[in-house]
Amino acid sequence: MILTKLKEYADKQMQEDLPPTMYGQTKIGWMIDLAADGSFEGCISWKGDTKETKRGKPTIAPHVGRTVGVKPKLLADTGEYVLGIGRPDSKPERVAECHQQFKALVEQCAAATQEPTVQAIAQFLRSWNPQQDRSQLRPDFDPSEVVTFRVNGVIPADAKAELLSIQDFWANYTAGGEAEATKEKSPIMTCLVTGELLPVEKRLPFLVKGLWGGQPSGTALVSANAPPFTSYGLQNSLTSPISRDAAERFTKALNHLIAGANSRINVGATTYVFWTREQTEFNPFSFLANPDPQAIKNLLESPFTAQQAHGVQANDFYALALSASAARAVVRDWIETTVPSVESNLKQWFQAQKIVDAYGELAKPLSVYVLAASVYRDATKEMLPAVPTVLMSVALSGGRLPDDLLARLVRRNRVERDVTYPRAALIKLVLTTQNQNEMTEMQTLNPTPKLEECDRAAYHCGRLLAQLESIQKAAIGKVNASLTDRYYGAASSAPANALLP
């Protein structure tokens, strides 16, 4: 379901942003300038001084997934493939094989497309000798970085050049349509995303980029590279058969969402993305990431009613929570609801956390990260995905916060001997979502609340502890540790032991 909805998003809302088939972003570090006849005119660096351009200029160019095998990328690849120049630790025979296959691919593209720029590159490669001609390159040339060509000002590898014949050739080649394109044909299976009988990929062609803690090259959303992960003798991605087009589209859609500032929120090591069936200006993450008091006020006062949540015309809403475990992407949560329902749940979420501060003033609303961080001593080192995931889930789709979260908060208060505002707000959120009490109006103290019989004991225990502290203060004045400091945790978790004689 997740992958299907991501593909639908790519098909419907990303047509203008979707790169050509089997094109992806790569960083071009070196540009070789050629004349129309393929003669060498120079080699320049495309690297910059910023973090984004340190390894080269980001460019949409032909892409192919590869692991340990030799598999060239069309027109733009590392120096080992393009020029046959190896790194100091590279095996010469492997470098030679990489270069030979790259040259063969360019020749095949030139013959199939008759594109003059590709023919010029093919002519250059026929005359290029890695050992003799390396001196034409700059002394700081790094063969581990990506190299491509510019012919009379045109970069045929760049999707912006809009050379459709090259794009069509690459799409057909990577699908196995060209002769000798693949040594082993892809098996025909039912694609889990489209439900159609199609050739499926043994390894998905694109990786998920941008997850905190994941490998720089990306993380795999579908993978089985060890015996415990295999099923019925199927290895790699064949355990979840997916066609190339579907795999490319849902991965590109996910990377697009992760890269977008308005469709992503990071809470600790967990990344959340959202999208809707139809485009909308409503952005729930703007409320949860950095809530603006006026925006929250407008949300709470809007004339929206919960009865609209499941209308037949309601816009569908999807949210996905991901984290990285080395080379794999881990799905933490999946939410499928409607935009009106999310808006209604957000109203309840911010209403439930409203509480006065230490000075009696209504404090500003808190972000999900601040609430989650209040549970830990050092959130930057200790925060696990479970806490922010459950907070995001309840904020967007409703439900109740778990009892163990309340226990964590009480323990944190007891250890620190302090009840911070974020922890107080989160405690109120837990109790409100569990419907233990009507706690949405706590701006003023009510000494005689209308409580059910089962709730009175807890209320009276809290009032008793407050009275005992006031007696202590009247009797001996200021102390280093008051009765509340010493006994709040015990009174909360085991009131009978703490309060009964």
Phi, psi and omega in degrees: 000316181301310184294323179296316180293324176294318178297319178299322177298316179297318182292325190263320189247356184242019184301320180283331184264347185285123178295165176301162181304128179059033168248142178212171181283131173224159180257112181278116180268333185221140181238123177260120180270132180234152171277174182298333179269006178090004180285146184286132179241348179153166178226123182238155178273136175253016181273147180243188183263350182272166178298325182291328186246012183300321179263359179141174181276124179300128184217141174276113186221169178305140185227151172208140177281135179211153179244264182259345183281165177275119182207104184284155171257142187292123168070343180216114182203185180291166180299333178295317180285310189288316188244355180071025179254118185269162171286166182303327183261007181280149176278126184303322182292326178288318178300317179298320179293319178300313182294319181296318180290325177296314179299317180297322179294318179296317178300318180295319179294318180298319180291322184283325187261335187057027179283122184303321181294322179289323177296325176294319179295318179298320178295319178299315183293330178296326183264352184283130176241112186303322183285317185277326188263359182301331182297344179286343181275167178289151181299332182267014180299132181245112183291350178280349181266162187280138181238142173215186188236151172232121183247111182052042177085353180258132178255097187296337179284339184281129179299334180293339177293340177055042174273092189296329180295323178290318180297318179295319178300315183292321178297317181290320181296311182291340176276357180089013184280337180272151180300137179063017182294321178224142180284333182228123182290150178287142178291153177265119181216171177282118179291127182290342182272315184261340184078008182261155177276108188217164169296132183246159186270135173286327173224128183295140190287338183234152179249159178278126183251148170098005178278134182295130179087355179276169178294145180303327180287344179122170180238150183267130177277332178228118182197149175209087186251017178217152184308320180298339183267350184281163182211128179054035179077002180272133182243172178054222183278357180291344174296334174230081188299125182221135178289159183299314183298317180294317180298317180297316185289317182288329178289317177296322177296315181295317178297324177297317180292319180295323181284341184277128181294333183267358181238008185222146171218134177255127175236104187064230181268008183254134178251131178245135174233152176221157173204168181231159180297315176247147180299141181211153177275349181289125182232097182295332183292334178294331176284323188273335183277313182212075188297126176270126184305320181291321178296321177294319178299316179296322179297314183292332183264359180293152185281017181292142176236150184295339181296340181281351194299328187239032177293156184294337180264005182295138180285129180289144182235137180228139176222140183228131177252128183227148168223169183249139173233092183058248185266005183241147172266133182251124177279116181267328182197153178220124182239128177229111183210209179235159179298313177301323179294319177298318180297318178296317180293324177295322176302311180297322181298312182283330175294321183288337180265359180294127181201148181284153178275191184295343181257007178085005179265148178290116186281166182288154178294154186249147177283164178298321181296316180298318178296315180295320182294335182293343181282341190246157174290311177227096186296330182295336181251334191251344187294123176262158183298337188300316185291305179298329180295315181290326178294314179297320181298314181290322180297321185269322186242004179081192182104193185239144174282145189284159180296325182295335176292320176296318178297320177298316181297317179297318178296321179294319176299319182292318181294316183275349182055043182201143175250100180285161180299314178301321179290324177296318179295322180289323175300316178297322177298315180299310184294323181291315181293336178274358177059033178285322179218161170277101188241023184276348178235088181237025180291333179236149180283133179244102183290344180231068181289154177274092183250153172287163184303320183289342182267345187292325183299313180296318179297314182291328176297318178295317178295322179297317179297320178296319180293319179298322178293322179294325176294316178301315181295320179292329184279316188235001177078210184289136179231160180293321180224114181282175178300322179294319178301318186280323192243003183299313181297315180294320180292331180282321185266330179218071187299326182297316179292326186276326190251333182276143180290000000 
